[in-house]
Amino acid sequence: MGYFHFGGLGPVITWLIWPLMYLYTFFIKIPVYPNAPLQTPALHSSSHSDETLTPGDGETTPQWPLVLFSHGLCGTRTTYSNLCTRLAASGRIVLAFEHRDGSAPVCMPRNPETGEAKVKLYLKPDQVIWPKNGNTEDEAHTLALRFDQLEFRKREIYLAYSAFTSFIHTGNLGDLQVIDDTTGDVRAEQIGYESWKGLVECEKDVAFVGHSFGGATVFSLLSTPPPVPYNPIPITHALALDPWLEPLPSPGPEPYVHTESASDSLVGVEKNAQCDQVKDEEKGFPPPKMLVLNSEGFSLWRVHFSRLEEVVKGWDRGRVITILRSTHVSFSDFPLLIPSFFPSSSSSTATLLSKIIGNLSVAFLEDRLYRDSGHGDDEKSGEIVDGEGLGVRERELVIEDVEWREGVAGRKWKRRMVGEVGDVVLH
């Protein structure tokens, strides 16, 4: 129903299409074990070799690395299930947010006291009534709602990260709510919360991934200080998928460099004895590694792409990669679920692009995206690993005009990059 509201469809059309959509999606299944206990990660050396360590080798308790994922406009926590499960399958815990800022087609926040859910549909800019405070220019700005939503999202992410960190340290839900059906087949005592205790690394090497407006969220969060009373999230890898930059202030955004006491590195949890032994000295949080994966259409959007290139230059080891024949929705599940709805994407094309996006994303998070080019440690001088490793082929940037269609008004042309489906261009 949320997508029908987003599309502006009336109640009659909604009720005509709804049964068909329900029957179609009813048979789509994802092979998962719901509410399964968290597996203990294998012990590996710090060099990420395949040699498994045994207790007593001086290695601390192994933990899964953490990934935060922010969806785009009209997205949900499940819209990117294919990519998120790919990241999880690489040995990571993925927290996929469903933002309550009005950017999801529908969300159902619950009253923490009564447990009652409230339906909240997608919020359109023309549905917002701004207070009369004399600042009519800002009130009338078409992106004013997006500015506020970015602030909402940032606080939401810090709050969720803090609550999840506390949960990992204590094994207790705390501020987290269970939305599973605890009165049916799955009961609360069957969800093995204790299995999560201490098995996720929340204090370092966190990755932040976002698509479209979620990509803007990535830049916004990393370019501003954390809201009071939260400490910085130790993000080391930032992956922006087709980021939409228009809601962000210009010039910029530039990375915000955090300086924090080492003893305050835990967020929202009580410091343990091990942390108390750390010297209370100032340490800096360097800007994270930045990678932007762009669709071909977003890279051909001249004004927007020019700004993107300037923004990425301000980020240490920042890089932009365009995936040929990909579209803005290629990063989501939609082309895989309903390829016939997207004329430029067949089922095989959608599957190939999804695989390449997943391969590039995982390689970036594992610091193996670039091949050593013999120019020292400068990652920008490297090349994408090709062949069976990532299944991609690098292309030089060449743009051509191709005939799109011929109609009453004559031929229409469009620009595209020279290459095949799934080829990549490094900028």
Phi, psi and omega per residue, in radians:
M1 nan -0.557 3.134
G2 -1.112 -0.688 3.132
Y3 -1.203 -0.612 3.080
F4 -1.138 -0.693 3.083
H5 -1.111 -0.759 3.132
F6 -1.074 -0.703 -3.131
G7 -1.352 -0.075 3.117
G8 1.280 0.406 -3.136
L9 -1.393 2.452 -3.130
G10 -1.283 2.961 -3.099
P11 -1.089 -0.593 -3.114
V12 -1.165 -0.865 3.128
I13 -1.115 -0.660 3.138
T14 -1.038 -0.835 -3.098
W15 -1.273 -0.352 3.056
L16 -1.360 -0.676 -3.078
I17 -1.487 -0.522 -3.035
W18 -0.929 -0.827 3.142
P19 -1.069 -0.644 3.126
L20 -1.156 -0.755 3.113
M21 -1.118 -0.667 -3.135
Y22 -1.132 -0.783 -3.132
L23 -1.148 -0.642 -3.135
Y24 -1.173 -0.831 -3.075
T25 -1.359 -0.320 -3.110
F26 -1.064 -0.563 -3.066
F27 -1.637 0.046 3.082
I28 -1.538 2.061 -3.082
K29 -2.168 2.542 3.040
I30 -1.957 2.156 -3.105
P31 -1.246 1.733 3.119
V32 -2.401 2.862 2.986
Y33 -1.865 1.731 -3.058
P34 -1.147 2.359 3.061
N35 1.025 0.493 3.081
A36 -1.242 2.603 3.102
P37 -1.133 2.612 -3.109
L38 -1.266 2.274 3.134
Q39 -1.282 2.508 3.078
T40 -1.310 2.191 -3.129
P41 -1.186 2.625 3.115
A42 -1.233 2.631 3.091
L43 -1.398 2.151 3.086
H44 -2.263 2.708 3.095
S45 -1.222 2.853 -3.104
S46 -1.161 -0.267 3.128
S47 -1.508 0.099 3.098
H48 1.082 0.515 3.080
S49 -1.375 2.998 -3.115
D50 -1.481 -0.025 -3.107
E51 -1.329 2.056 -3.138
T52 -1.418 2.339 -3.133
L53 -1.623 2.712 3.088
T54 -1.921 2.698 3.120
P55 -0.945 2.389 -3.124
G56 1.836 -0.126 3.129
D57 -1.441 0.077 3.123
G58 1.563 0.051 -3.139
E59 -1.529 2.417 3.101
T60 -1.291 3.024 3.131
T61 -1.025 2.211 -3.097
P62 -1.174 2.613 -3.130
Q63 -2.428 2.639 3.065
W64 -1.407 2.383 3.039
P65 -1.230 2.736 -3.021
L66 -1.913 2.425 3.064
V67 -2.180 2.281 3.026
L68 -1.780 2.349 -3.096
F69 -2.220 2.237 -3.119
S70 -2.033 2.183 -3.081
H71 -1.433 2.916 3.122
G72 -1.589 -3.027 3.108
L73 -1.071 2.356 -3.110
C74 1.093 0.462 3.027
G75 -1.840 2.952 3.115
T76 -2.392 -3.084 3.119
R77 -1.219 -0.279 -3.116
T78 -1.884 -0.059 -3.084
T79 -1.121 -0.439 -3.092
Y80 -2.028 0.645 -3.043
S81 -1.075 -0.592 -3.132
N82 -1.143 -0.802 3.132
L83 -1.219 -0.723 -3.120
C84 -1.146 -0.676 3.094
T85 -1.214 -0.540 3.060
R86 -1.130 -0.742 3.100
L87 -1.147 -0.716 3.132
A88 -1.155 -0.657 -3.137
A89 -1.174 -0.330 3.094
S90 -1.444 0.063 3.102
G91 1.708 0.789 -3.123
R92 -2.418 2.694 3.001
I93 -1.691 2.158 -3.082
V94 -1.930 2.088 3.010
L95 -1.677 1.803 -3.138
A96 -1.665 1.964 -3.087
F97 -1.340 2.592 2.878
E98 -2.071 1.692 -2.995
H99 -1.153 2.474 -3.121
R100 -1.799 0.448 -3.105
D101 -1.559 0.105 -3.096
G102 1.580 0.154 3.138
S103 -1.642 -0.230 3.071
A104 -1.488 2.654 3.120
P105 -1.035 -0.605 3.048
V106 -2.846 2.494 2.976
C107 -2.473 2.821 -3.048
M108 -2.289 1.321 3.092
P109 -1.111 2.535 -3.086
R110 -1.875 2.513 3.021
N111 -1.203 2.096 -3.061
P112 -1.105 -0.364 -3.118
E113 -1.589 -0.758 -3.087
T114 -1.710 -0.355 -3.087
G115 1.371 0.051 -3.116
E116 -1.323 2.328 -3.122
A117 -1.582 2.522 3.110
K118 -2.135 2.245 -3.126
V119 -1.341 2.216 3.128
K120 -2.213 1.946 -3.089
L121 -1.522 2.935 3.116
Y122 -0.968 2.355 -3.086
L123 -1.781 2.118 3.135
K124 -1.675 2.600 -3.096
P125 -0.970 -0.631 -3.101
D126 -1.343 -0.045 3.083
Q127 -1.638 -0.023 -3.088
V128 -1.663 2.280 3.067
I129 -1.860 2.009 -3.087
W130 -1.540 2.506 3.129
P131 -1.167 2.618 -3.139
K132 -1.461 1.595 3.139
N133 -2.036 0.219 3.096
G134 1.561 -0.227 -3.113
N135 -1.652 1.183 -3.010
T136 -1.167 -0.501 -3.114
E137 -1.126 -0.802 3.118
D138 -1.194 -0.663 -3.104
E139 -1.128 -0.602 -3.093
A140 -1.519 -0.114 -3.094
H141 -1.130 2.278 -3.086
T142 -1.125 -0.367 -3.119
L143 -1.785 0.133 -3.102
A144 -1.024 -0.704 3.114
L145 -1.096 -0.707 -3.125
R146 -1.146 -0.633 3.091
F147 -1.027 -0.826 -3.131
D148 -1.171 -0.642 3.130
Q149 -1.133 -0.636 3.092
L150 -1.094 -0.733 3.097
E151 -1.121 -0.720 3.101
F152 -1.058 -0.803 -3.114
R153 -1.076 -0.749 -3.113
K154 -1.057 -0.828 3.117
R155 -1.110 -0.661 3.122
E156 -1.078 -0.747 -3.129
I157 -1.176 -0.772 3.108
Y158 -1.090 -0.720 3.137
L159 -1.115 -0.817 -3.127
A160 -1.148 -0.719 3.111
Y161 -1.092 -0.738 3.125
S162 -1.096 -0.803 -3.141
A163 -1.130 -0.704 -3.139
F164 -1.190 -0.686 3.104
T165 -1.066 -0.754 3.097
S166 -1.090 -0.716 3.111
F167 -1.064 -0.738 -3.128
I168 -1.155 -0.617 -3.105
H169 -1.366 -0.533 -3.047
T170 -1.885 -0.432 -3.045
G171 1.391 0.032 3.114
N172 -1.830 2.526 -3.085
L173 -1.114 -0.666 3.139
G174 1.053 -2.077 -3.107
D175 -1.422 -0.091 3.130
L176 -1.374 2.522 -3.137
Q177 -1.960 2.517 3.077
V178 -1.613 2.174 3.131
I179 -1.903 0.050 3.058
D180 -1.195 2.782 3.088
D181 -1.334 1.661 -3.085
T182 -1.449 0.015 3.111
T183 -1.843 -0.078 -3.099
G184 -1.838 -2.272 -3.080
D185 -1.212 -0.527 -3.106
V186 -1.871 2.081 -3.141
R187 -1.839 2.707 -3.039
A188 -1.000 -0.678 -3.091
E189 -1.262 -0.172 3.140
Q190 -1.597 -0.058 -3.058
I191 -1.567 0.218 2.959
G192 0.685 0.941 -3.120
Y193 -1.095 -0.554 -3.107
E194 -1.079 -0.430 -3.108
S195 -1.188 -0.283 -3.127
W196 -1.508 -0.298 -3.014
K197 -1.033 2.092 3.052
G198 1.309 0.104 -3.039
L199 -1.789 0.070 3.120
V200 -2.141 2.297 3.128
E201 -1.472 1.841 -3.102
C202 -1.833 -0.233 -3.012
E203 -1.678 -0.041 3.088
K204 -2.803 2.828 3.028
D205 0.967 0.716 3.060
V206 -1.454 2.437 3.073
A207 -1.884 2.541 3.140
F208 -2.197 2.114 -3.082
V209 -2.163 2.451 3.098
G210 -2.708 2.613 -3.139
H211 -2.021 2.366 3.050
S212 1.018 -1.971 3.074
F213 -1.119 -0.485 3.010
G214 -1.188 -0.568 3.037
G215 -1.165 -0.665 3.038
A216 -1.111 -0.615 3.093
T217 -1.106 -0.676 3.098
V218 -1.031 -0.903 -3.135
F219 -1.115 -0.716 -3.098
S220 -1.121 -0.814 -3.110
L221 -1.137 -0.670 -3.068
L222 -1.434 -0.137 -3.124
S223 -1.889 0.097 -3.118
T224 -2.337 2.695 3.110
P225 -1.220 2.735 3.134
P226 -1.186 2.582 3.096
P227 -1.229 2.631 3.073
V228 -1.166 2.339 0.197
P229 -1.866 0.480 -2.970
Y230 -1.538 2.614 3.027
N231 -1.600 2.855 -3.130
P232 -1.065 2.571 3.007
I233 -1.495 2.231 -3.057
P234 -1.302 1.249 -3.097
I235 -1.501 2.194 3.133
T236 -1.918 -0.342 -3.133
H237 -2.326 2.206 3.102
A238 -2.086 2.142 -3.107
L239 -2.122 1.929 -3.131
A240 -1.838 2.145 -3.108
L241 -1.815 1.957 -3.101
D242 0.821 0.959 -3.078
P243 -1.138 2.419 3.092
W244 -1.699 1.966 -2.981
L245 -1.617 -0.240 -3.024
E246 -1.012 -0.591 3.120
P247 -1.339 -0.044 -3.084
L248 -1.655 2.564 -3.140
P249 -1.145 2.523 3.123
S250 -2.141 2.418 0.045
P251 -1.261 2.857 -3.090
G252 1.882 -2.901 0.115
P253 -1.403 2.656 3.093
E254 -2.003 2.678 -3.098
P255 -1.132 2.381 3.069
Y256 -1.594 2.149 -3.102
V257 -1.594 2.074 -3.133
H258 -1.522 2.456 2.968
T259 -2.203 2.136 -2.971
E260 -2.524 2.658 3.054
S261 -1.179 2.379 -3.114
A262 -1.074 -0.539 -3.112
S263 -1.348 -0.133 -3.137
D264 -1.829 0.307 -3.026
S265 -1.279 -0.297 3.082
L266 -1.489 2.426 -3.067
V267 -1.924 2.110 3.006
G268 1.263 0.213 -3.139
V269 -2.297 2.757 3.134
E270 -1.338 2.320 -3.102
K271 -1.159 2.392 3.121
N272 -1.649 3.133 -3.056
A273 -1.079 -0.640 -3.125
Q274 -1.120 -0.703 -3.141
C275 -1.221 -0.582 -3.134
D276 -1.142 -0.384 -3.137
Q277 -1.393 -0.207 3.135
V278 -1.301 2.362 -3.141
K279 -1.131 2.439 -3.137
D280 -1.423 1.394 -3.104
E281 -2.175 2.702 -3.123
E282 -1.287 2.368 3.068
K283 -2.409 2.607 -3.131
G284 -1.748 2.553 3.028
F285 -1.756 1.817 -3.100
P286 -1.162 2.717 3.093
P287 -1.032 2.541 -3.121
P288 -1.275 2.817 2.969
K289 -1.148 2.429 -3.040
M290 -2.130 2.274 3.011
L291 -2.315 2.311 3.042
V292 -1.970 2.122 2.998
L293 -1.759 2.043 -3.062
N294 -1.906 2.537 2.948
S295 -1.343 2.835 -3.116
E296 -1.092 -0.688 -3.130
G297 -1.108 -0.718 3.138
F298 -1.212 -0.543 3.105
S299 -1.330 -0.401 3.079
L300 -1.533 -0.090 3.050
W301 -1.368 1.645 -2.854
R302 -1.009 -0.932 -3.079
V303 -1.094 -0.798 -3.106
H304 -1.150 -0.730 -3.098
F305 -1.225 -0.610 3.089
S306 -1.065 -0.731 3.103
R307 -1.173 -0.704 3.132
L308 -1.024 -0.770 3.131
E309 -1.071 -0.720 3.123
E310 -1.148 -0.683 -3.140
V311 -1.136 -0.815 -3.073
V312 -1.125 -0.517 3.112
K313 -1.054 -0.482 -3.125
G314 -1.387 -0.069 -3.122
W315 -1.873 2.265 -3.118
D316 -1.017 2.236 3.123
R317 1.028 0.516 3.100
G318 -1.297 2.583 -3.090
R319 -2.610 2.531 3.054
V320 -2.057 2.286 3.100
I321 -2.212 2.251 3.077
T322 -1.779 2.333 3.107
I323 -1.797 2.018 -3.046
L324 -1.142 2.473 3.125
R325 1.176 0.112 3.037
S326 -1.428 2.689 3.093
T327 -2.107 3.101 -3.067
H328 -1.085 -0.542 -3.100
V329 -1.549 -0.047 -3.106
S330 -1.109 -0.357 -3.129
F331 -1.437 -0.178 -3.116
S332 -1.792 -3.057 3.132
D333 -1.470 -0.237 -2.972
F334 -1.004 -0.825 3.137
P335 -1.113 -0.425 3.095
L336 -1.380 -0.606 -3.100
L337 -1.405 -0.755 -3.078
I338 -2.333 1.178 -3.103
P339 -1.069 -0.513 -3.126
S340 -1.183 -0.305 3.138
F341 -1.366 -0.293 -3.109
F342 -2.023 1.785 -3.024
P343 -0.977 -0.558 -3.066
S344 -1.515 0.082 -3.041
S345 -2.369 1.948 3.001
S346 -1.460 3.017 3.141
S347 -1.078 -0.738 -3.137
S348 -1.176 -0.667 3.101
T349 -1.132 -0.788 3.139
A350 -1.071 -0.706 3.139
T351 -1.146 -0.756 -3.141
L352 -1.111 -0.810 -3.122
L353 -1.119 -0.704 3.118
S354 -1.082 -0.724 3.118
K355 -1.115 -0.756 -3.124
I356 -1.156 -0.740 3.100
I357 -1.045 -0.753 3.114
G358 -1.130 -0.750 -3.137
N359 -1.107 -0.783 3.136
L360 -1.128 -0.703 -3.115
S361 -1.121 -0.839 -3.122
V362 -1.142 -0.725 3.132
A363 -1.079 -0.665 3.104
F364 -1.146 -0.787 -3.133
L365 -1.150 -0.460 3.141
E366 -1.671 0.150 3.098
D367 1.000 0.702 3.091
R368 -2.320 0.485 -3.120
L369 -1.323 -0.589 -3.021
Y370 -1.883 2.466 3.057
R371 -1.528 2.502 3.101
D372 -1.102 2.134 -3.102
S373 -1.794 0.111 3.122
G374 1.424 0.286 -3.136
H375 -1.965 0.626 3.108
G376 1.355 -2.511 -3.041
D377 -1.663 0.152 -3.119
D378 -1.315 1.797 -3.073
E379 -1.142 -0.457 -3.106
K380 -1.190 -0.319 3.131
S381 -1.566 0.002 -3.125
G382 -1.420 3.083 3.116
E383 -2.164 2.768 3.082
I384 -1.205 2.414 3.062
V385 -1.201 2.159 -3.079
D386 -1.838 -2.880 3.106
G387 1.301 -2.630 -3.054
E388 -1.202 -0.397 -3.101
G389 -0.982 -0.929 -3.125
L390 -2.091 -0.216 3.109
G391 1.161 0.640 3.140
V392 -2.233 2.801 3.116
R393 -2.284 2.236 -3.097
E394 -1.456 2.458 -3.138
R395 -2.193 2.659 2.941
E396 -1.345 2.648 -3.129
L397 -1.342 1.921 3.059
V398 -2.347 2.219 -3.108
I399 -1.933 2.358 3.139
E400 -2.250 2.770 3.029
D401 -1.739 2.217 3.137
V402 -2.143 2.631 3.128
E403 -1.257 2.258 -3.122
W404 -1.609 -1.031 3.092
R405 -2.805 2.819 3.122
E406 -2.071 2.130 -3.099
G407 -2.240 -2.798 -3.114
V408 -1.107 -0.638 -3.112
A409 -1.431 0.051 -3.135
G410 1.790 -2.995 -3.101
R411 -1.233 2.483 3.028
K412 -2.021 2.421 -3.082
W413 -2.075 2.666 3.039
K414 -2.417 2.715 3.137
R415 -1.586 2.523 3.038
R416 -2.668 2.857 3.128
M417 -1.550 2.505 -3.123
V418 -1.312 2.244 3.126
G419 2.631 -3.070 -3.122
E420 -1.870 2.972 3.131
V421 -1.010 2.210 3.087
G422 1.573 -0.149 3.020
D423 -1.114 2.724 -3.104
V424 -2.193 2.601 3.077
V425 -2.118 2.224 3.058
L426 -1.637 2.268 -3.106
H427 -1.865 nan nan
